[in-house]
Amino acid sequence: MAKKGINRIKVVLAEQGRTNKWLAEKLDKNAATVSRWCTNEMQPSLETLVEISDVLNVNVRELIISNR
């Protein structure tokens, strides 16, 4: 069964010309953890998602794939 995409972190990073490593450094998180978020292997907490949106200067809604 294929993984279902839930977040758009990787897409937003690419749109901004940023890397997983850059985001990991900004959030003081392990680069492997950020990589797993970007591949949708695991999801950040809601609090972390808000932190990510602040760092990337986007609305938190832009980081989530709509189910509608």
N, C-alpha and C positions, 0 to 999 in steps of 0.2 A: 504494500500500500504506500503510495507517495505521500510525502509530508505535505500538509496543508500550510500554505503561507498565511501567516497571521499579521506579521509586521512588515513595514517597508523601510526599515532602517538602512539596509544595504542600498536601496534605490536612492534614498535621500542623500546618503553619503556620496554616492556617485554623482548625483546632480550638483553637489557642492564641491566636487573635486577633493573630497576628504577620504581618509582611509580608516579601516578598523582600528589600526594602531593609534592613530590620532585621537579617535573617540575614546579608546581605552585610557590613554594618558589624561585626557580632559576629565574623565569620570573617576580616575584612580581605580580602575578595574583591571583585571587580568585580560590580556589580549585574547586568550582562548575563549573566555566567557563572551566577549563582544563578538567574536567570530561565530560562536554558536547562536547568538541572537540574530546575526546577519543571515545565517543560513536557515533560520527558523527551527533549529534543532531544539532550542529552548527559548523561553520568553522572559524578558525582564519584568520585574514587578511594576505595578502601576506607578509607584513612587519613582522608580528608576526611569521609567518611560517619560515622566514629566521632566526629570533631570536631563534626559537625552534631548527632549524638545527644546529646553532652555539653551543647551550647549549649541544645538544646530540652528537655533533661532527660527523654529517653525512651530505651528500649532500642533499640539499632540495628536490631533486627528489625522494629520498628514503622515503619521508614523504607523497607522493601523489600516489594514486592508478592510474596506467596507464589506459587510456581508449582505448588502442589499443591491 
